[in-house]
Amino acid sequence: AEKFNTYRFADYKESVIELLQRVCTVSVETRRIIGEMSDV
């Protein structure tokens, strides 16, 4: 049972890391777009 739980947690951690990377990418892109808009 312990091995199974550890595996599930590892799976979950991967998903969380991927989600955080997506959120960071989106916020960086948004900031870049806002910067370009304020330059114009």
Z-matrix of the N, CA and C atoms (Angstrom, degrees):
N
C 1 1.467
C 2 1.537 1 109.84
N 3 1.337 2 116.50 1 -38.58
C 4 1.472 3 119.37 2 -178.93
C 5 1.520 4 111.12 3 -61.99
N 6 1.334 5 115.64 4 -44.47
C 7 1.467 6 119.23 5 179.74
C 8 1.523 7 110.22 6 -59.16
N 9 1.313 8 116.67 7 -43.35
C 10 1.462 9 121.44 8 -179.38
C 11 1.536 10 110.48 9 -60.88
N 12 1.332 11 116.31 10 -45.33
C 13 1.466 12 120.42 11 -179.86
C 14 1.523 13 110.83 12 -63.28
N 15 1.329 14 116.78 13 -42.30
C 16 1.461 15 120.63 14 179.17
C 17 1.517 16 109.73 15 -61.36
N 18 1.331 17 116.57 16 -42.38
C 19 1.462 18 120.50 17 -179.93
C 20 1.525 19 110.23 18 -62.87
N 21 1.329 20 116.25 19 -44.49
C 22 1.463 21 120.50 20 179.77
C 23 1.531 22 109.77 21 -60.96
N 24 1.321 23 116.40 22 -42.61
C 25 1.469 24 120.00 23 -179.41
C 26 1.524 25 110.35 24 -64.26
N 27 1.326 26 117.39 25 -40.84
C 28 1.463 27 121.05 26 178.54
C 29 1.523 28 109.58 27 -61.59
N 30 1.315 29 116.57 28 -43.16
C 31 1.465 30 121.35 29 177.03
C 32 1.531 31 110.01 30 -58.31
N 33 1.316 32 115.42 31 -47.83
C 34 1.462 33 121.55 32 -178.29
C 35 1.527 34 110.81 33 -61.49
N 36 1.352 35 115.43 34 -43.33
C 37 1.463 36 120.02 35 -179.35
C 38 1.524 37 110.66 36 -60.38
N 39 1.328 38 116.81 37 -43.28
C 40 1.468 39 120.70 38 178.54
C 41 1.522 40 109.80 39 -57.69
N 42 1.327 41 117.08 40 -45.01
C 43 1.466 42 121.10 41 -178.77
C 44 1.519 43 110.85 42 -62.85
N 45 1.324 44 116.55 43 -42.45
C 46 1.465 45 120.60 44 -179.05
C 47 1.526 46 110.00 45 -63.91
N 48 1.337 47 116.83 46 -44.09
C 49 1.464 48 120.64 47 179.42
C 50 1.524 49 109.68 48 -60.61
N 51 1.327 50 116.69 49 -44.53
C 52 1.461 51 120.63 50 -179.97
C 53 1.530 52 110.35 51 -61.72
N 54 1.324 53 116.16 52 -43.01
C 55 1.463 54 121.04 53 -179.75
C 56 1.526 55 110.47 54 -62.83
N 57 1.336 56 116.91 55 -44.70
C 58 1.466 57 120.58 56 179.25
C 59 1.522 58 110.56 57 -61.09
N 60 1.336 59 117.04 58 -41.65
C 61 1.462 60 120.28 59 179.16
C 62 1.522 61 110.35 60 -60.94
N 63 1.334 62 116.69 61 -41.85
C 64 1.471 63 120.13 62 179.16
C 65 1.520 64 110.56 63 -63.48
N 66 1.325 65 117.26 64 -44.88
C 67 1.466 66 121.20 65 -179.41
C 68 1.527 67 109.87 66 -61.13
N 69 1.340 68 116.99 67 -44.16
C 70 1.467 69 120.79 68 179.28
C 71 1.517 70 110.14 69 -61.35
N 72 1.325 71 117.31 70 -45.28
C 73 1.464 72 121.18 71 -179.58
C 74 1.520 73 110.19 72 -59.88
N 75 1.325 74 116.84 73 -45.07
C 76 1.466 75 120.82 74 -178.82
C 77 1.524 76 110.46 75 -62.83
N 78 1.329 77 118.04 76 -44.90
C 79 1.461 78 120.26 77 -178.01
C 80 1.525 79 110.79 78 -66.03
N 81 1.335 80 117.62 79 -36.82
C 82 1.466 81 120.95 80 177.75
C 83 1.524 82 109.72 81 -65.32
N 84 1.331 83 117.01 82 -45.47
C 85 1.469 84 120.84 83 178.75
C 86 1.527 85 110.15 84 -61.70
N 87 1.333 86 116.92 85 -43.65
C 88 1.465 87 120.75 86 -179.80
C 89 1.520 88 110.36 87 -60.34
N 90 1.336 89 116.89 88 -44.67
C 91 1.458 90 121.10 89 -179.86
C 92 1.530 91 110.24 90 -62.09
N 93 1.332 92 116.49 91 -39.96
C 94 1.463 93 121.01 92 -179.62
C 95 1.530 94 110.08 93 -64.37
N 96 1.329 95 116.22 94 -43.64
C 97 1.468 96 120.71 95 -179.69
C 98 1.527 97 110.02 96 -64.30
N 99 1.328 98 117.40 97 -43.91
C 100 1.466 99 121.10 98 179.29
C 101 1.524 100 109.30 99 -62.13
N 102 1.327 101 116.84 100 -40.33
C 103 1.464 102 120.72 101 178.27
C 104 1.515 103 111.16 102 -61.40
N 105 1.326 104 117.13 103 -43.42
C 106 1.466 105 120.72 104 178.89
C 107 1.523 106 110.57 105 -64.86
N 108 1.322 107 117.32 106 -38.60
C 109 1.463 108 120.88 107 -179.42
C 110 1.524 109 110.59 108 -66.51
N 111 1.323 110 117.87 109 -40.41
C 112 1.466 111 120.25 110 -178.54
C 113 1.531 112 110.94 111 -73.43
N 114 1.339 113 117.78 112 -23.12
C 115 1.466 114 120.38 113 175.59
C 116 1.523 115 110.24 114 -68.87
N 117 1.328 116 116.85 115 -33.69
C 118 1.473 117 121.44 116 -177.25
C 119 1.506 118 111.26 117 -80.40
